[in-house]
């Protein structure tokens, strides 16, 4: 639901084309059919269904950003996957998310707040240097969380 609310706000504030790609749920799902009946701008959202590991990598490599809008979360693997790829990441500040997205390695937003999400999206869209900084910091954070301090400094774009 927050996705469609966020799209509505983005459409009012930006002329940029929006293509929101969602993996893990099919457009044939009953909940998706209901959302499509209730919300405008449904043409901006594409439900990809279940993705293979290779398809997830391709989606993250081609994405401008990754948004993880959970209401409840422990430690999201999908956030870590986006970090490994270096896709600028926005996630709701719930559960263990703040332990993954810290030290300028991603943007934390309040849950179910489309205005705060839009602000973060626009920051990434409009400030390429900021987006690159997030990407680099996310790659280093992912390496640190996986390999520890000694190897983390050797990973990521220069």
C-alpha positions in Angstrom: 0.0 0.0 0.0 2.8 2.4 0.8 4.2 1.8 -2.7 1.1 3.2 -4.4 0.9 6.1 -1.9 4.6 6.9 -2.7 4.0 6.7 -6.4 1.1 9.2 -6.1 3.3 11.7 -4.3 6.2 11.1 -6.8 3.9 11.7 -9.7 2.9 15.1 -8.2 6.5 16.2 -7.6 8.5 14.8 -10.5 8.1 14.4 -14.3 10.6 11.5 -14.2 9.3 8.2 -15.6 8.6 5.8 -12.8 8.9 2.0 -13.2 8.6 0.2 -9.9 9.6 -3.4 -10.2 8.6 -5.8 -7.4 9.9 -9.3 -7.1 8.4 -12.1 -5.1 4.8 -11.6 -5.9 2.9 -12.3 -9.2 0.5 -9.9 -10.8 -2.0 -12.8 -10.7 -2.1 -12.7 -6.9 -5.4 -11.7 -5.3 -3.9 -8.9 -3.2 -2.2 -7.4 -6.3 -5.5 -7.6 -8.2 -7.2 -5.7 -5.3 -4.5 -3.1 -5.2 -4.8 -2.5 -8.9 -8.5 -1.9 -8.5 -8.0 0.6 -5.7 -5.0 2.7 -6.8 -4.1 5.0 -9.6 -0.8 4.8 -11.5 -0.9 1.0 -11.6 0.9 1.2 -14.9 4.0 2.3 -13.0 4.3 -1.0 -11.1 5.4 -4.3 -12.5 5.1 -7.5 -10.4 7.8 -9.9 -11.5 6.9 -13.0 -9.6 9.4 -15.3 -8.1 12.9 -14.5 -9.4 16.0 -16.7 -9.7 19.3 -15.6 -8.1 20.6 -14.5 -11.5 17.4 -12.5 -12.1 17.7 -10.8 -8.8 21.2 -9.7 -9.6 20.2 -8.4 -13.0 17.3 -6.4 -11.5 19.5 -4.9 -8.8 22.2 -4.0 -11.3 19.7 -2.2 -13.5 17.8 -0.5 -10.7 18.3 3.2 -9.9 17.6 2.3 -6.3 16.3 -0.4 -4.0 13.4 0.3 -1.6 12.6 -2.1 1.3 9.4 -0.8 2.8 8.8 -3.4 5.5 6.6 -2.8 8.5 8.3 -5.6 10.5 11.8 -6.9 9.8 14.6 -8.9 11.5 17.6 -8.7 9.2 16.6 -8.6 5.5 18.7 -10.6 3.1 17.4 -8.5 0.2 18.9 -5.4 1.7 22.3 -7.2 2.0 21.9 -8.3 -1.6 21.3 -4.8 -2.8 24.4 -3.6 -0.8 26.6 -6.3 -2.4 25.6 -5.0 -5.8 26.0 -1.4 -4.7 22.4 -0.4 -5.5 21.5 2.7 -3.5 19.2 1.4 -0.8 16.3 2.9 1.1 14.6 0.9 3.9 12.2 1.4 6.7 13.8 1.8 10.2 12.2 -1.4 11.7 13.8 -4.3 13.5 17.4 -5.0 12.6 17.5 -2.8 9.5 19.4 0.0 11.2 22.3 -2.4 12.0 22.7 -3.1 8.2 22.1 0.4 6.9 24.4 2.6 9.0 27.4 4.9 8.5 26.0 6.4 5.2 25.4 3.0 3.7 21.8 3.5 2.8 18.9 5.6 3.9 16.6 4.8 6.7 13.0 6.1 6.6 10.0 5.8 8.9 7.6 2.9 8.2 4.5 3.7 6.1 5.6 7.3 5.4 5.3 8.0 1.7 6.6 11.6 2.0 9.8 10.5 3.8 10.3 7.8 1.2 9.8 10.3 -1.7 12.3 12.6 -0.1 14.9 9.8 0.0 14.1 8.8 -3.6 14.4 12.4 -4.9 17.7 12.8 -3.0 19.1 9.7 -4.9 17.6 10.8 -8.2 18.8 14.4 -8.0 22.2 14.0 -6.4 24.4 11.6 -8.4 27.4 12.1 -6.1 25.3 11.2 -3.1 24.0 8.1 -4.9 27.6 7.1 -5.7 28.7 7.6 -2.1 25.8 5.4 -0.9 26.7 2.8 -3.4 30.4 2.7 -2.4 29.6 2.7 1.4 27.0 -0.1 0.9 29.6 -2.3 -0.9 32.1 -1.7 1.9 29.5 -2.3 4.6 28.5 -5.6 2.9 32.1 -6.7 2.7 32.7 -5.8 6.4 29.6 -7.6 7.6 30.6 -10.7 5.5 34.4 -10.8 5.8 35.3 -8.5 8.7 37.5 -5.5 9.0 40.7 -6.8 7.3 39.2 -7.6 3.9 36.5 -4.9 3.8 39.0 -2.2 2.7 39.9 -4.1 -0.4 36.4 -4.3 -1.8 34.3 -1.9 -3.9 34.8 0.6 -6.6 37.7 3.1 -6.4 
